[in-house]
Amino acid sequence: MKVSKRPWNAFADADRAVRTVKAIYIETGTIPEPFKDSYMETLPKGKPRVVERFYALLAQECPEALKYFIGGETYGDINPDKEQSKKPE
């Protein structure tokens, strides 16, 4: 799946990205790894306010897909009822 790796510089870029992510997620119930990886390469290169808009709009429009774009852990890995391990002081 080919995704432009040019930096996102306009709100329209974030809006288009969210529409695309939402459509893919609604159709498949997931986000393909190559697609996600491409976005994760592109996001750090974008203007901070545009990237912020991507995350805010994605959280509003398709919060279920947000977990694919959060670094490190996915929502499925976070369980607020489970005691988190603490580092010794």
C-alpha positions as YAML, in Angstrom:
chain: A
units: angstrom
residues:
- id: 1
  name: MET
  ca: [0.00, 0.00, 0.00]
- id: 2
  name: LYS
  ca: [1.62, 3.23, -1.18]
- id: 3
  name: VAL
  ca: [1.27, 6.27, 1.06]
- id: 4
  name: SER
  ca: [2.94, 9.59, 0.35]
- id: 5
  name: LYS
  ca: [5.78, 10.19, 2.78]
- id: 6
  name: ARG
  ca: [5.79, 13.95, 2.27]
- id: 7
  name: PRO
  ca: [5.32, 15.90, 5.48]
- id: 8
  name: TRP
  ca: [1.84, 16.96, 6.41]
- id: 9
  name: ASN
  ca: [1.82, 20.75, 6.34]
- id: 10
  name: ALA
  ca: [-1.87, 21.64, 6.12]
- id: 11
  name: PHE
  ca: [-4.94, 20.73, 8.12]
- id: 12
  name: ALA
  ca: [-6.36, 19.27, 4.91]
- id: 13
  name: ASP
  ca: [-3.59, 16.63, 5.06]
- id: 14
  name: ALA
  ca: [-4.68, 15.57, 8.55]
- id: 15
  name: ASP
  ca: [-8.34, 15.63, 7.56]
- id: 16
  name: ARG
  ca: [-7.68, 13.45, 4.51]
- id: 17
  name: ALA
  ca: [-5.59, 11.04, 6.58]
- id: 18
  name: VAL
  ca: [-8.34, 10.63, 9.18]
- id: 19
  name: ARG
  ca: [-10.96, 10.02, 6.49]
- id: 20
  name: THR
  ca: [-8.69, 7.35, 4.98]
- id: 21
  name: VAL
  ca: [-7.95, 5.66, 8.32]
- id: 22
  name: LYS
  ca: [-11.62, 5.69, 9.26]
- id: 23
  name: ALA
  ca: [-12.70, 4.19, 5.93]
- id: 24
  name: ILE
  ca: [-10.13, 1.41, 6.17]
- id: 25
  name: TYR
  ca: [-11.01, 0.66, 9.78]
- id: 26
  name: ILE
  ca: [-14.76, 0.58, 9.12]
- id: 27
  name: GLU
  ca: [-14.27, -1.69, 6.12]
- id: 28
  name: THR
  ca: [-11.75, -4.12, 7.65]
- id: 29
  name: GLY
  ca: [-11.90, -3.70, 11.43]
- id: 30
  name: THR
  ca: [-8.16, -3.15, 11.51]
- id: 31
  name: ILE
  ca: [-5.34, -1.01, 10.13]
- id: 32
  name: PRO
  ca: [-2.85, -2.90, 7.93]
- id: 33
  name: GLU
  ca: [0.68, -2.88, 9.35]
- id: 34
  name: PRO
  ca: [2.36, -1.40, 6.22]
- id: 35
  name: PHE
  ca: [-0.21, 1.42, 6.15]
- id: 36
  name: LYS
  ca: [0.27, 2.16, 9.84]
- id: 37
  name: ASP
  ca: [4.07, 2.04, 9.48]
- id: 38
  name: SER
  ca: [3.97, 4.50, 6.61]
- id: 39
  name: TYR
  ca: [1.87, 6.95, 8.62]
- id: 40
  name: MET
  ca: [4.15, 6.52, 11.62]
- id: 41
  name: GLU
  ca: [7.08, 7.49, 9.39]
- id: 42
  name: THR
  ca: [5.24, 10.54, 8.07]
- id: 43
  name: LEU
  ca: [3.78, 11.91, 11.31]
- id: 44
  name: PRO
  ca: [7.06, 13.05, 12.91]
- id: 45
  name: LYS
  ca: [7.87, 15.06, 9.78]
- id: 46
  name: GLY
  ca: [4.62, 17.03, 9.79]
- id: 47
  name: LYS
  ca: [3.93, 20.41, 11.34]
- id: 48
  name: PRO
  ca: [3.14, 19.91, 15.03]
- id: 49
  name: ARG
  ca: [-0.32, 21.53, 14.83]
- id: 50
  name: VAL
  ca: [-1.22, 19.36, 11.83]
- id: 51
  name: VAL
  ca: [-0.10, 16.19, 13.62]
- id: 52
  name: GLU
  ca: [-2.02, 17.30, 16.70]
- id: 53
  name: ARG
  ca: [-5.10, 17.76, 14.52]
- id: 54
  name: PHE
  ca: [-4.67, 14.24, 13.10]
- id: 55
  name: TYR
  ca: [-4.70, 12.69, 16.58]
- id: 56
  name: ALA
  ca: [-7.54, 14.88, 17.87]
- id: 57
  name: LEU
  ca: [-9.71, 14.29, 14.81]
- id: 58
  name: LEU
  ca: [-8.97, 10.56, 14.78]
- id: 59
  name: ALA
  ca: [-9.93, 10.35, 18.47]
- id: 60
  name: GLN
  ca: [-13.20, 12.09, 17.62]
- id: 61
  name: GLU
  ca: [-14.03, 10.35, 14.32]
- id: 62
  name: CYS
  ca: [-12.73, 6.82, 14.88]
- id: 63
  name: PRO
  ca: [-11.37, 6.31, 18.40]
- id: 64
  name: GLU
  ca: [-11.15, 2.55, 17.86]
- id: 65
  name: ALA
  ca: [-8.38, 3.10, 15.29]
- id: 66
  name: LEU
  ca: [-6.38, 5.46, 17.50]
- id: 67
  name: LYS
  ca: [-4.67, 2.54, 19.23]
- id: 68
  name: TYR
  ca: [-2.77, 1.75, 16.03]
- id: 69
  name: PHE
  ca: [-1.07, 5.16, 16.07]
- id: 70
  name: ILE
  ca: [-0.12, 5.47, 19.73]
- id: 71
  name: GLY
  ca: [3.53, 4.57, 20.27]
- id: 72
  name: GLY
  ca: [4.56, 1.65, 22.43]
- id: 73
  name: GLU
  ca: [1.34, 0.35, 23.88]
- id: 74
  name: THR
  ca: [-2.06, -0.11, 22.34]
- id: 75
  name: TYR
  ca: [-5.26, 0.44, 24.24]
- id: 76
  name: GLY
  ca: [-5.57, -3.32, 24.42]
- id: 77
  name: ASP
  ca: [-2.34, -3.42, 26.42]
- id: 78
  name: ILE
  ca: [-3.54, -0.87, 28.95]
- id: 79
  name: ASN
  ca: [-5.78, -2.16, 31.69]
- id: 80
  name: PRO
  ca: [-6.58, 0.43, 34.37]
- id: 81
  name: ASP
  ca: [-7.86, -2.30, 36.70]
- id: 82
  name: LYS
  ca: [-4.59, -4.22, 36.53]
- id: 83
  name: GLU
  ca: [-1.88, -3.14, 38.97]
- id: 84
  name: GLN
  ca: [1.02, -1.62, 37.07]
- id: 85
  name: SER
  ca: [4.51, -2.73, 38.06]
- id: 86
  name: LYS
  ca: [6.40, -0.07, 39.99]
- id: 87
  name: LYS
  ca: [10.11, 0.55, 39.91]
- id: 88
  name: PRO
  ca: [11.82, 0.26, 43.29]
- id: 89
  name: GLU
  ca: [12.86, 3.57, 44.77]
...
